[in-house]
């Protein structure tokens, strides 16, 4: 695939002329614009949406204080916008008694559906046979929530805080 050309303007002005030796003709250098063609194409090693969202969930899990299990979540809307992130722990000030449980109502906000999750994408199913996970799958089925295993395209995503001081390029491995 051929990359499109990006042009960059370089201006050689008086400051540049003062540092350069005089031209052979002896005449002063003129200010001029030099057009340079630089190959430019989009990066190919960028994170795709599923990898990005799973990485956010993994990073969120690092906030968990539970010594045995760290679980992160990244909730995304249809426009690929993150609408919530979280991790296992007790939520502050959120009572499910305040949310509606109806399946039908005149206003959609008076039903349970706008408050619910539509799809769960998980990385690990190590507790698949536990009663709690079986109950969760049953609830997902009853609520019409789909769930599926995530299959990553790369085995590792490295977050290098030192890279902010160098050329940006997130390397996928």
C-alpha positions as CSV (number, residue, x, y, z in Angstrom):
1,X,0.0,0.0,0.0
2,X,1.4,3.4,-1.0
3,X,1.3,6.0,1.7
4,X,0.1,9.5,0.7
5,X,2.6,12.3,0.7
6,X,2.5,14.9,3.5
7,X,4.3,18.1,2.7
8,X,6.1,20.1,5.3
9,X,7.3,23.7,4.8
10,X,10.8,24.6,5.9
11,X,11.7,28.3,5.8
12,X,15.3,29.3,5.5
13,X,15.4,32.8,6.9
14,X,17.9,35.3,8.2
15,X,18.6,33.2,11.4
16,X,19.5,30.2,9.2
17,X,21.4,32.4,6.8
18,X,23.6,33.8,9.6
19,X,24.7,30.3,10.6
20,X,25.5,29.2,7.0
21,X,28.6,30.2,5.1
22,X,27.9,32.8,2.4
23,X,27.1,31.3,-1.0
24,X,29.9,31.1,-3.6
25,X,28.4,34.0,-5.6
26,X,29.0,36.3,-2.6
27,X,25.3,37.5,-2.6
28,X,23.3,37.2,0.6
29,X,21.1,34.2,1.0
30,X,17.4,34.8,0.3
31,X,14.5,33.7,2.5
32,X,12.7,31.0,0.7
33,X,10.2,28.2,1.3
34,X,11.4,24.7,0.6
35,X,8.7,22.1,0.1
36,X,9.7,18.7,1.2
37,X,7.7,15.5,0.4
38,X,7.6,13.2,3.5
39,X,5.8,9.8,3.2
40,X,2.9,9.9,5.6
41,X,0.4,7.1,6.3
42,X,-1.6,6.0,9.3
43,X,0.0,3.8,11.9
44,X,-0.8,0.1,11.5
45,X,0.1,-0.9,15.1
46,X,-2.8,1.0,16.8
47,X,-5.1,-0.7,19.2
48,X,-8.4,-1.8,17.8
49,X,-11.6,-1.1,19.8
50,X,-11.9,-4.5,21.5
51,X,-8.2,-4.5,22.6
52,X,-8.5,-1.0,23.8
53,X,-11.6,-1.6,25.9
54,X,-10.2,-4.9,27.4
55,X,-7.0,-3.0,28.2
56,X,-9.0,-0.4,30.1
57,X,-10.8,-3.1,32.0
58,X,-7.5,-4.8,32.9
59,X,-6.1,-1.4,34.1
60,X,-9.2,-0.7,36.1
61,X,-8.8,-4.1,37.8
62,X,-5.5,-2.9,39.3
63,X,-7.5,-0.6,41.6
64,X,-9.1,-3.6,43.4
65,X,-8.0,-4.1,47.0
66,X,-9.2,-7.7,47.0
67,X,-6.1,-9.9,47.5
68,X,-7.6,-12.9,45.7
69,X,-9.5,-11.5,42.7
70,X,-9.0,-8.4,40.6
71,X,-11.9,-7.8,38.1
72,X,-12.2,-4.8,35.9
73,X,-15.0,-3.6,33.7
74,X,-15.3,-1.2,30.8
75,X,-18.9,-0.3,29.7
76,X,-19.2,1.0,26.2
77,X,-22.1,2.4,24.2
78,X,-22.9,1.8,20.6
79,X,-20.7,4.7,19.5
80,X,-17.6,3.1,21.1
81,X,-17.6,5.6,23.9
82,X,-16.7,4.5,27.3
83,X,-19.7,5.2,29.6
84,X,-18.3,3.6,32.7
85,X,-15.4,1.7,34.1
86,X,-15.1,-0.1,37.4
87,X,-13.6,-2.9,39.4
88,X,-14.7,-5.4,42.0
89,X,-15.6,-3.6,45.2
90,X,-18.6,-2.1,46.9
91,X,-20.1,0.8,45.0
92,X,-20.7,4.0,47.0
93,X,-24.3,5.3,47.3
94,X,-25.9,3.2,44.6
95,X,-29.1,1.4,45.6
96,X,-30.9,-0.9,43.2
97,X,-34.1,0.0,45.1
98,X,-34.0,3.4,43.3
99,X,-34.1,1.9,39.8
100,X,-37.2,0.6,38.0
101,X,-37.7,-3.1,37.4
102,X,-40.6,-2.9,34.9
103,X,-40.4,-4.5,31.5
104,X,-42.9,-2.1,29.9
105,X,-43.9,1.5,30.7
106,X,-45.0,4.6,28.9
107,X,-41.6,6.1,29.2
108,X,-38.5,4.1,28.5
109,X,-36.8,5.6,31.6
110,X,-39.4,3.9,33.7
111,X,-38.3,0.4,32.5
112,X,-35.2,-1.5,33.6
113,X,-33.7,-1.6,30.0
114,X,-31.9,1.8,29.7
115,X,-30.1,1.0,32.9
116,X,-28.9,-2.4,31.8
117,X,-25.9,-3.9,30.1
118,X,-26.5,-5.3,26.6
119,X,-23.3,-7.4,26.1
120,X,-20.6,-8.8,28.3
121,X,-17.2,-9.6,26.7
122,X,-15.0,-11.6,29.1
123,X,-11.4,-12.6,29.1
124,X,-11.5,-15.5,31.5
125,X,-14.2,-18.0,32.3
126,X,-12.3,-19.8,35.1
127,X,-15.3,-19.9,37.3
128,X,-17.6,-21.2,34.6
129,X,-19.0,-24.1,36.7
130,X,-19.5,-22.1,39.9
131,X,-23.0,-21.5,41.1
132,X,-22.5,-17.8,41.0
133,X,-21.4,-17.8,37.4
134,X,-24.2,-20.1,36.4
135,X,-26.6,-17.7,38.1
136,X,-25.1,-14.7,36.2
137,X,-25.5,-16.5,32.9
138,X,-29.1,-17.3,33.7
139,X,-29.7,-13.6,34.6
140,X,-28.0,-12.5,31.3
141,X,-30.2,-14.9,29.3
142,X,-33.3,-13.6,31.0
143,X,-32.4,-10.0,30.4
144,X,-31.3,-10.5,26.8
145,X,-27.7,-9.7,27.6
146,X,-25.3,-11.5,25.2
147,X,-22.0,-12.7,26.5
148,X,-18.9,-14.0,24.7
149,X,-15.3,-14.7,25.2
150,X,-12.7,-12.1,24.1
151,X,-10.1,-13.4,21.7
152,X,-7.2,-10.9,21.7
153,X,-5.1,-10.2,18.6
154,X,-2.0,-9.6,20.6
155,X,-0.8,-11.2,23.8
156,X,0.5,-8.1,25.6
157,X,-0.2,-4.4,25.7
158,X,2.7,-2.4,27.3
159,X,2.0,1.0,28.9
160,X,5.3,2.8,29.0
161,X,5.0,6.0,31.0
162,X,8.5,7.0,29.8
163,X,7.3,7.1,26.2
164,X,5.6,10.4,26.7
165,X,9.0,12.0,26.3
166,X,9.8,10.3,23.0
167,X,8.1,9.7,19.7
168,X,4.6,8.2,20.3
169,X,4.3,4.7,19.1
170,X,2.4,2.1,21.3
171,X,4.0,-1.2,20.4
172,X,1.8,-4.3,20.3
173,X,3.4,-7.6,21.1
